[in-house]
Every structure is written in C-alpha cells, then in structure tokens.
C-alpha cells in the first residue's frame, strides 16, 4: 500500500510557502520556516519534544493576529473621538 508522507513534509505542505500564502509577513514566514526545519530534523521520532515546532507555528499565528487584527483595532480606537 501507499505510505503516508513523513510528518515534517506534511507540516510543510500544510502551511505552505510564500507561493501558497503570499499574505504572510516576513517575520511569520521565518517562524514557519524555522518550525518546518526543526520538524524535519526531528523526523518521525515520537519520543522527542516537539514543543519547539509547535511554538514556531504559534508565534507565526501571533505575529499575523497582531498585524491583521490587533494593530488595526488599536489604530482605530486611538483615532476615535472620546465621548
């Protein structure tokens, strides 16, 4: 039968690259690339700590949430007239 691709490959395909997600900031892209590289180094090892990979993807999510949601909201409320 067909074998599933290695986990690191699946993670990289899932998040894509700049070609698949052109809207990502360079900072978020770096976190994703670092997480994917770490995942590939860890390979299929089930007995190692994958928190570094998870944190990389979480940081990319945080960077994008701040850039797309928090910063625009902060700008908007700072410009709102006080009542």
Secondary structure, DSSP 8 states (H G I E B T S, - for coil): ------HHHHHHHHH--TTT-TTS-HHHHHHHHHHHHHHHHHTT-SSS--HHHHHHHHHHHHHHHIIIIIHHHHHHHHHS---
